[in-house]
Amino acid sequence: TTVIDSVLALHPELYYYQGFNDVCSVVVYVLRDTDPFPVCERLALYFFREAMNRSLNSVQLALKLIMRVVRKRDAKLEAALAECE
């Protein structure tokens, strides 16, 4: 949590989302004695930024677009995914 708190304090435009702690935990574990902050910060800024916005509107839009692509490529897969909702 200290790493997460530091990332969020330095970047107030970012908001915590459920699961970022799991990402940071893996980074802390893998890096062991190396400072995990730079890696967690880069992950937040460049890989998880959309999910760390104030709202999840952009993520929801991306998921809708992905479902359209899936529907066009594999109707059976789209139907199976739709059942999961």
Sequence and secondary structure as in RCSB ss.txt:
>XXXX:A:sequence
TTVIDSVLALHPELYYYQGFNDVCSVVVYVLRDTDPFPVCERLALYFFREAMNRSLNSVQLALKLIMRVVRKRDA
KLEAALAECE
>XXXX:A:secstr
 HHHHHHHHH TT    TTHHHHHHHHHHHHTTS  HHHHHHIIIIISTGGGSSSSHHHHHHHHHHHHHHHHH H
HHHHHHHHT 
